[in-house]
């Protein structure tokens, strides 16, 4: 479920995360109402499903945030692909090998 930075989240991705969250809440409430060892197991499963859905929603929102990399230090440029700092004289990133933008 990879979403490029600043991209829109698809309806299917959002629906899957919300469904995962809803199923987790359902398992949690059913497990708590049973009050048996199997109910405890269902509660634990529900808790982890609920956490997974919430983490998925948060991570999808984080990927939509603008790129907040620090500004370049004197003599250093950041790679737009991986964020690695490179010397101003480099034409390609020393970590990922992608071409660096022209210095301004």
C-alpha positions in Angstrom: 0.0 0.0 0.0 2.6 2.5 -1.1 1.5 6.1 -1.6 4.1 8.6 -3.0 4.7 11.7 -0.8 2.0 14.3 -1.4 -0.2 11.9 -3.4 -3.9 11.4 -2.8 -5.1 8.4 -0.9 -7.3 6.1 -2.9 -10.8 5.3 -1.7 -9.9 1.6 -1.6 -6.9 2.2 0.7 -9.0 4.3 3.0 -11.8 1.8 3.0 -9.5 -1.1 3.8 -7.9 0.8 6.8 -11.3 1.8 8.1 -12.7 -1.7 7.7 -9.7 -3.2 9.5 -10.3 -0.7 12.3 -14.0 -1.5 12.5 -13.4 -5.3 12.5 -10.9 -4.8 15.3 -13.4 -2.8 17.4 -16.1 -5.5 16.8 -13.7 -8.3 17.9 -12.7 -6.2 20.9 -16.3 -5.7 22.1 -17.3 -9.4 21.4 -14.2 -10.7 23.2 -14.9 -8.4 26.2 -18.5 -9.6 26.5 -17.6 -13.3 26.5 -15.5 -13.3 29.7 -13.9 -16.6 28.9 -10.3 -17.6 27.9 -11.4 -17.7 24.3 -13.1 -14.3 24.8 -9.7 -13.0 26.0 -8.0 -14.3 22.9 -10.7 -12.6 20.7 -10.1 -9.4 22.7 -6.4 -9.5 22.0 -7.0 -10.2 18.3 -9.4 -7.3 18.1 -7.0 -5.0 19.9 -4.2 -5.7 17.4 -6.5 -5.4 14.4 -7.7 -2.0 15.8 -4.1 -0.9 16.3 -3.2 -2.0 12.8 -6.1 -0.1 11.2 -5.2 3.1 13.2 -1.5 2.8 12.3 -2.4 2.3 8.6 -4.6 5.5 8.7 -1.9 7.5 10.4 0.8 6.4 8.0 -1.3 7.2 5.0 -1.8 10.7 6.3 1.9 11.1 7.1 2.7 10.2 3.5 0.5 13.1 2.3 2.4 15.7 4.3 4.7 18.0 2.4 8.4 17.1 2.3 9.9 18.9 5.4 13.6 18.1 4.9 15.9 20.6 6.4 17.4 23.2 4.1 20.8 22.4 2.7 23.9 23.4 4.7 26.6 25.3 3.0 28.3 23.0 0.4 25.6 20.3 0.8 22.6 19.3 -1.3 19.9 16.8 -0.3 18.8 14.0 -2.7 15.1 14.4 -3.6 14.7 10.6 -3.8 16.3 9.4 -0.5 17.1 12.6 1.4 20.9 11.9 1.8 23.1 14.9 2.0 25.6 15.2 -0.8 28.5 17.6 -1.6 27.5 20.5 -4.0 30.0 19.1 -6.6 28.3 15.7 -6.9 26.0 15.1 -9.9 24.6 11.9 -8.5 23.5 10.9 -5.0 26.2 8.9 -3.2 23.6 6.6 -1.5 21.0 5.8 -4.2 22.7 7.0 -7.4 19.8 9.2 -8.6 20.7 12.4 -10.4 20.8 15.5 -8.1 19.1 18.7 -9.1 21.3 21.5 -10.4 22.6 23.8 -7.6 20.9 27.2 -7.4 
